[in-house]
């Protein structure tokens, strides 16, 4: 009997091994963006899904379909052939696809075409295309159309135009109508129409006093200088003001916000009547934010509505949002209780005092906390006006997830919309009654459905995708937690075991690290967020480990700001807890541990190689921060203060000071024209290593910025892989 059982077990093992061998092996062309087969290994998706009012728009290569959110019934709105015929009749170049059209008018059978240099609207009912003749003749960008008035703003080079009329006339060094403050504070654009489309607020950023960073273009016959305005920590920064333009009078006024020196003007919003402008203003120390109201006609600062202070930093990321059914009430997002939550303010009950008599302890506007708990609101999708609910994304289910909730503004009760697992990306219909829910999890490759936000009615499944990686020999991916260096905080880790894992073998291990603010590497998505390179290296026989240390995203303010004024210190302590985990595994070769990361992860990689030089044998640091004095003002000073106020913190985090501690093999890789972590970082480190007699390796991608894309990315990870194969695997 025993012999028979042993035979059966042996056959099962052989069978299992044979099945594994039958599956395909990955190449970097399969796994890296820009690879020849990369997109074929992504789960099927439905591109271009959108809302036309409460009708779901579902395009394909040949036609645009409308999906009834109640029944799921589909009907054709128009075809690519019909659209191109109308475009040809209007003398406009045809389009190849229907995925990037927009449907801003719920009550009209019109679609806006994404034409970069020619604005056009197609009416699928009449079959005609309408264009505008009042647009600039020069190439224009940053189109901002108000669908109520039809007024349209755009930018030509560094100036704002409205309906073809030039609004600003600024010299080089002054930007108007574009994103400011280097896209910090949630800023993604530079123009803001009032609800009626009769007044336009826009940013004006004067960079003339900012030092030029000498970026060099080497693609010309003789290299040419293309300087970038880059304010480094502690240095002179730009000055931002806010203009208000009236298309009817063609007049511009500027908000009287006072001297803009060393201040940040963020998160612009309008009152429902379109006559008031609300701005969240922040001091340069970024520890004191204030919500002000301005008169949009006179530019006068009328009232201070709310302020927030913190001994480390305050980080406003979102404008206020008025309730569609109450012009006096608005939503403010704040981390004042340690997590980003929603607060309802009521202007009708507020007592307004003149700015001059304002006292810091005086509550200007009564407010109510709407959401609360050890989780955070990630985004506001909009409102269901009829139900008086706000639709949000949150981490309430898990810090690894993003789920859709409806929140009652009457009593704060929350209702989960859709599946409880995974990371969801949702689009809200005009009325707020439905969402298009696109989600993935470790167990779900992709599911897309139309869901009612009311909790009543059925869901309409649009897609249930399979995982193309199932045809490949995949590694085992383990999700777990370890204690942080503080001994109490749980940290999530992701461990990827080698393909065809044998517990009796000894494997080299690599830690893939980022570790900085506003980033999270481990989530409940396919493969728990493991990237293509993790999977490829597991196929090559490596154990791959990632730990989201304290300082990273979606765990609350205390979790994030423990790194304040000492970037790298607590983060490395937590990463070393990951090393302890690796060393506890019998199948990990403790003498062969490597590390790789990009940007903040490049800083962490270099820091770990220098600080724990007996632990890490090989490292590859991409686009690394080396000296925080050379990083930009907004980000750098938020987390480190200025070099003048925190000299010890900057000195400790300056990796050039420890260039002599390098023992293992370290390769630094940068884009030659990196505008984020400028090349000076890595060049200064090379000089320090030369002076100290240490030997890092160095590689530059000419013409690339902070990241490599397309074929360069495949080349990049071929190089990184080769480095670990040459120096860690042996």
N, C-alpha and C positions, 0 to 999 in steps of 0.2 A: 504493500500500500504506500509506504514512504517513498519508494522508488517511482511509483506512478505519479504521486504528487509533485515530486521534484521534476519529473519530466514535463508535467503540465506547466509548472512555473517557468521552466526553461523555454518552453514553446511560446509562452506568453511574452517573455522578455524578448525572444527573437522576433516575434511578430510585431511587438511594439517598436523595436529598433528598426525593423524593415519599413514600417509605416513612416517613422520619422525620416528615414533615409529617402523615401519616395517624395517627400515634400521638398519644395524648392529652397534654395539658399539665397540670401539677400546679397545684393551689391549696393554700393553707394549710389548708383544710378536709380535704384529702387527707393532709397530711403531719404535722400537729401533733396530739398527744394531746388529745382533747376536740373535735377536728374532726368534722364530720358524716360524713365518708367515711374517717376514719383507720383504723378497724379492718378495713375492707374491703381495705386495701392491706397488711395484715400477712399473712404466709404462714399458711396453714391450720395449726391446732394441735389437739391433743387435750387438752382440759381435764379436770382431775380424775383423771388417771392416778395410781394408788396401788398399794400391795402389801397383800394379805391373806395374810400368811405368805409363801409362794412363788407365790401366784396373783396375776396382774396384774388389777387392777380397771380397767375401761374404761367409764365412764359416757357416756351421751348424753342428749338432752332427755327421753326417755321411759323409759329402762331402764338398769340397771347390768349390765354383762356381765363375766364372768370369762374371762380368756385363759390357756390352758395354756402356760407358758413353753417347754415342750419341743416342742409340736406346732403351737401357734398357734390351736388349736381354741377357738371362743368358745361360751359358754353363758350364758343369762340367769339372774342371781341374783334380782333383784326389779325391779319396775316402779315408776314414780312414782305411778301410780294406786293400787297396793297399799300403798305407804308412806303416802300421804295418807289412805287409808281407815283405816289403823291409827292415824294421828295424830288424825283426827276422833273415833275411838272412845275415845281417851285424853283427849279434850278439849283438844288442842293444835292450834295454828294449823298449817295445811298449808304445804308448801314448794313453790317454783316450779321448783327445779332440783336436780340430783343431783351437781353437780360438787364441792361442798365438804364432803362427808361424809368421815369417817375410819374406818379399819378396824384398830383397835389390838389386837384379839384374834385371833391366828392360829388358835387352836383353837376359836373360837366363831363362830356365824353371826350376828354382831351388828355393827351399825354405829352410830357415835356421830354424832348430829345437831348441826350448828353453830347451836344456838339460843342467842342472846345472854342471854336472861333465863329460860330454862326448859331445864334439862338433860334430855335424853332419849336412850334407846338403843332401836333398832329391831332385833328379831330376825326376819330374813326367813324363817326356817324355820317359826317359830310364827305369824308374822304379827302379833305384838303389840309394843306400845311400853311400855317401862318408864321411869318418871320417879323422881325423888328428892324427898322431902319435907323433907330435912334441909338445905336450902340457904337462904341469906339471903333474906328477903322484899324487901330493898332491891335496886336494880340492882347487879349484880356483874360484874366483869371479871377478866381474867388467870386463867382456869380452868386448873388443873393437876391432872389426874386420874392417879392411879397405877393402872395396869391390873392389878396383882397383888393389892393389898389392897382396891382400890375406894375408898380414901380420896381425897378431893378438896379441894384448896385453891383459894381465890379471894380477890379483894380487893373490899372495899366502901369506896369513897373512898380513904382512906389507911391502912386497916387490913386485916389478914389474917384470913380465916375458914377453918376446916377442918370439913367436914361440918356446916355451919351454925353451928358454935360460934365465937364471936369470940375470936381468939387474942391480938390486940393491941388496945390502947385508947389511941391516941396523939393528941395535940393537933394542930392545924394546924401545919404546918412540919416534921412528922416523917412520912415515908413508909415503909410496910412492905410487903414482898412485891412490889415493883416494881423495874424496872431502875434501876440507880444509876450514878454517875459519868458522867452524861449520855451513856450508851450507848457510852462508850469501852471499850477493852480487850476487845472482843468480847462485851460484856454485852448480852443481849437480853431477859432475864427476871429475876424476883426471888424465885422459889420453886424448891426443888430437893428432890424426894423421894429417900430412899435406895432401893436396888433393891427392897427388900421392901415399901416403902410404909408403913413403921411409924414413920419419923421424917422431919420436914420441916425443911430448912434454909431460912432466908429472910433477905433483906437488911432492915436497918433503917437508914434514912438520915435523920439529923437535919440539917435545913436552917435551923433557927431562927436560926442565927448568920450566915447568908448574906444579903447585902444584897438588898433587893427592887429589881428593875428595873421601872420604872413603865410597863408596857404599857397602852394605852388602848383600850377598846372604843367605837367611834364609831357603832355601830348603834343604841344606845339613845337615847331622847329627849334626855337629857342624857348626854354621854359619861361612861363609868364607868371607874374604875381597876381593872385586873386584873393585879396585879403578878406577875412571874415571878422565881423564885429563880435568879439568874444570877451565879455567882462569877467575876469577871474576873481575869485574870492578875495574880498578886502579891497578891491580896486573900484574905480569909478564905474558906475552902471548907467544904463540908459534912463531917460525920463519919459514917462507916459502920461498923456492927457487924453480926454474924451471929448470928441466933437459931436455936435448935433446939427444935422443938415435938414433943411426944409425944402423939398423939391418944388413946392409951389412958389415960394419967394426966392429960391436959389440962394438963401442965406445960411451961413454957418455960425453957430456960437459954440463956445467951449465951456464945459462945466467948471465952475469956480471952486475947484478942489484944493486950491492952495499950491504951494511949491511942491512939484512932483519929485524932487530930489530924494533919493533913498526911500521911496514908497512904491508899493505895488497896487495898481488899480485892477481889480479882478471881478469876474462873475457879474456882468452887466445884465439887468433885466428891466422890463417896462411894467408900469401900472396898466390895468385893464383899459383905462380910458386913454392911454397913450400920451399922457401929459407929464408923467413923472418918471424919472430914471432912478433905479436903485443900484448901488455899487458897493461891493465889499472891498474895503481898503485895508491894507496890511502894511505894517512898518517893516523896515529892512531887517530887523532882528527876527521877524516872523513869529513873534510871540504875542501880538496884540492885533486882533482884527476888529473892524468896525463896519457896521451896515449903515450907510447914509442914503438919504433920499434927496434928490435934486429936482428943481423945476426945469423941465425940458425946454421951456420957452425963454426963460431968463438966464438959466445956468446956475441960479443961486442954490447953495446948499441949504436945505430946509430943516432937516432934522436928523439926529442920530437915533436910530431905532434899536440897535442891539450892539453889544460888543462882547468879545471873548478874549481872555488872557490865559496864558499857560507859561509855566516856568521853563519849558523846553521850546515847544513851537505850536502854533496854530496853523492849520492847513486847510483853508476854505477851497473846496473843489467844485462847488455847484452854485448857480444863481438861485435866488428865491423863486418860488413858483406859486402864482396866485391860483386860488380855487376857481374853476370856471363858473360856479354857481354863487360865488360870494366875492365881490370886488374888494372887500376889506380884509380878507383873510389870505395868508400865504404860508407856504411850507418853507422852513429853513432846515438845512442839514448841518449837524454838528456832532463832534466827538466829545462834547463836554462831559459826558458820563463815562468816557473810556471807549465807546463804540460809536460808529457813525449811525445816528438815528434821526428821525423826523420830529420836528417841532412845529406846532401850529400857532402862528401869531395872528392877533386880531387888532387891526388898526382902529376899528370903531371904538374899542375900549381903551385905547392908549391915551396917555397924557403926554402931550408934546411940549417939551421945554426948549427954549432957545439953546443953541449950541453953547453959548457963552456961560450959561448957568448949569450946564450939565455936570453931574457928579458921578464918579466911577461906580458908586454903589447903588445908584438910582436906577430902578427898572423902568424903562421907557414904555415898553409894550408888553402887555400880559401874553403869556404863551403857555401851551399845553404840550407835554411830551406825548407823541402819538405811538411811537414804537419804543420798546425797551427790552433789554436782555443782553446776555453775553454773546451776541452775534451782531452783525452789522448790515445795514442797508447798502447795497452796492450801486443801485441805480433806480431812478424813477422812470417808468415807461409812460405814465400819463394817468388820466382819470376816467372813471365811469361816472359821468355826471348824474345819470338817473339814480344810481345806487348810492351816490355820494361816497365813492370809494377811490382810493389811490392804488395804482397797480405798481408793484415794486419787484426788484430782484434782491434777494437776501441770502445770507449764509446761515439762516436759522436751522436748517436741517443738519448742516455740517460745515466746518471751515473749508472743507474740500469741495463744496458744492455751491451752485448758484441756482436758486429756485424762484419761481414766480409766485407771488402772493397778492391777494386783494386785501387791502386794509381799510376798515371802516373809519371814516373821520368823525363819526358820531361817538363811537365807543372804543376804538382802537383794536377791535377784534380782527384777527387775521385768518385768511382762508387760503390753503395751498391750492395752486392751480397746476394741474399736470402731475407727472410722476414725481415721487419723492426722491428718487436717486438722480445722480448725474449733474452735469453742468448744462444749464439751459441758456439759450439765446432766443429772446422773444420780441415780437413786433406787435404793437397794440393797434387795433382798428380805431377809426376816427371816433366812434362813440364810446370806446372802451369796453364794449361788450364781448370782444373776441381777441385772442392772441394767436399768432402763428408761432408755434413752439418748436424750436429746433434744438434737440438735445442729444448728448452722448454720455455714456458712462463706461466704466470698466467692462460692463456686461453688454452694453448696447452700442453698436457701431454708429448708428444715427437713426433717430426717429423724428419725423416732422409731422405735426398735427395742427389742426385748427381747434382751439379749445374755447368754450364759453368761460368768461371770467366770473359769471354769476353763480356758478356751481350748479346750474340747471341746463339741461340740454345735453346732447351727445357730442363726443369729439369726432372729428373727421380726419382720419389718417391719410396723409398725403404721400408718405414714404416710410418704409421700414427697410433700412439698408443692411446688407450683409457686410462682413469684415473681409476685405480682399486678402488680408494677411493670414487668414486661416489656411490658405494654400501653401504657406511657407512654414519652415521649421522654426517656430517661435520659442524664445526663452521663457522660463518661469519668471513672473514679475510679482514680487511680494510687497505688500503695504503694511507698515507697522508704525509704532511709536517708541521713542526713547525719551529719557529725561534730559532736559537741557542742563547746561552747566550750573544753573541756579539751583538744581536739585528738586525743583517742583513743577516746572512747566513741561508739558508734553510737546514733543516735536515729532512731526510726521517724517517718515523716511520711505524711500522707494528703493528696493533692492532687486536688481536684475541679475539672475543667475546665468551662467554660461549655457549656451545651447548644448543639448546632450549632456547635461550636468552629471558629474560623477563625484559623489561625496568623498571618495577616497583620494581624489586628486588635490593638488595644491594649485590654486589659480592666482594670477595677478589681479589687483583690484584698482579701479579708478573712481575717484569721487568727482562727480560733475556738480559744479557749484555756481550759484549766483549770489544769493545771500543778502542782497540789498533791498531798500524800500520799494514798494509798489511792484513787487514781483512775487510770484508763487509758482514753484515748479511742479508741485505734487497736487493734483486734483483728481476728482472722480470722473475722468474722461477715459477714452480708449488708452489702454496700457498705463493707466494712472499718470499720464502725461509724459511718459518716457519718450524721448525724441528718437529720431531715426538712427542717430549715431550711437546712442545707448544700445539699441537693439543690434546694430551691426557689430559693435565691439563685444557684445555677449556672444555673438556668433563666432567671433575670433578667439573666444576663450577667456574673456575677462569678466570679473564680477564688477557690476556698475552700481554705485551707491549715490543717492542724492538725499540731502537733508535740508528741509526748510527751517533754517535757524531763526532765532529771535532777531528781529529787525526786518523780517519779510512781511508780506501782505496778508490781509484778511483774518488777523487774529486779535485786532484791537490795538488801541493806542499804546498801552503799557508794553505790550509785546514788541511793538515797533520801535518806540522811542528809547528803549533801554540802551541803544547804541549812541545816543546823543553825545556829541563832543568827543567821541572815541571810536570812530568808524573802524571796523575791523577787529576790535578787541573781543567783544562778547560774541560776535559772529564766529570768530575762529575757535573760541572755547566750545561752542556748540558743535562745530564741524569736527572737532577732536572727539566729541562724544560719538560721532559717527565712526571715527577711526577705532574707538574702543569696541564698537559693535563689530566692525570688520575683524578685528584681532580676536574676538571671541568665537569666530567661526573657524572650525577646524580646516575647512577647505580653502581658506585664504592664506596666501603666502605673505607673511608680515614684512618680508624684506622687499616685496615688490608692490608698493602702493604709490599710485600716481594721482594727479589732480588736474582738472581742466575747467576753465570757465571763461566767460566773455564779459567785457565791460566791467561792472562791479565784480563780476565773477573773475575777470582778469586780475583785478586788484586782490581779490581773495586768494587766487591761485598763487600769485607772486608772494603775497604775505605769508601764506602757509609754507611755501617752499623755503622762505628765509627764517621763519620763526620756529618751525618744526622740521629743521633740515635733516634730522636723523630718521624722520618718519617717512617723508615723501622723497621718493627716488627720482621721479620724472614729473614735470609739469608743462602744460601749454597754456599760456596766458594770452587771450585775445583782447585787443583794444583796451589795455589795462589803465586804470587810474594809478599813478605812481606817487604823485604828490598832490594832495587836495588843495594846496595853494594855487595850483594850475587848473583847477576845475572851475566851472562857471558859478556865478554869484548865487542865483536863486536856489538851486539844489544844494550846492556846497555849504552855504551859510545856514541853511535850514537845519542841517544835520551836524554841522561842525562849528557854528558861529564863525567869526572872522579870525584870520591868522593873528591879528593883534589882540583879540580878546581870549583866544584859546591857543597860545603858542605851544604849550605842552602837548595838547591833543594833536595838533598839526605835525609836530616833530615826531611823535610816536607813530603816526600814520604815514610819514614820509619814508618810502621804501628805499630811496637813494641812500639814506643813512645806514642801511643794513645790507648794502650790496655785497659786502665782504662775507656775509653769512651764507652765501649760496654754495651748496655742496653738490646737489644733484644736477640732472640735466633739465634746464629750463629753456623753452622756446617761447619767444614773444612774437606775436603776429599782429600787424596793424594794417589798416587802410591808409594809404599815403596821404589822403586828404580828409582824414577823420575830423569832422567838425564838433564832435561830442567830447571824446577824449583825445585832444589834439596831439599830434605826433611828438611834441615836446616832452610829454610824459615818458614815453619809452626811450627816446633819445637821451634824456637826462639820466635814465637808469643805466643805459649802455656806458655812458661816460663814467658813472660811478663804479660800474663793474670793472672797467678798464683800469681805473685808478686803484681799485682794491685787488686787482689780479684775478678776478673770477671770470668765468667763461659762459655767459648765456648765448643761445642761438637766436637769430633774428630773421624775420621774413616780412616783406612789404608787398601789398597788393596795389600796384600803381593805379591811380584814378578812382579807387574805391574809398568809401566813407567809413562809417562806424561798423558797418556790416558788409558781408559779401553776398551777392545775389546772383541768380542764374548759374551759368557754368562756373563762375568763380567760386560759388559755394561748394560745388562738387570737388573742385580742385582743393579748396581749403581743407575739407575734411579728409580727403585723400592724404594730404600732407600731415594733418594732425594724427591720423591713424598710423602712418608710416613712422612718425616720431616715437609713439608708444611701442610699436612693434620692434623698432631698432634698439630702444634703450630700457624698456620696462619688461618686455616679455622674455627677454633672454636671461 
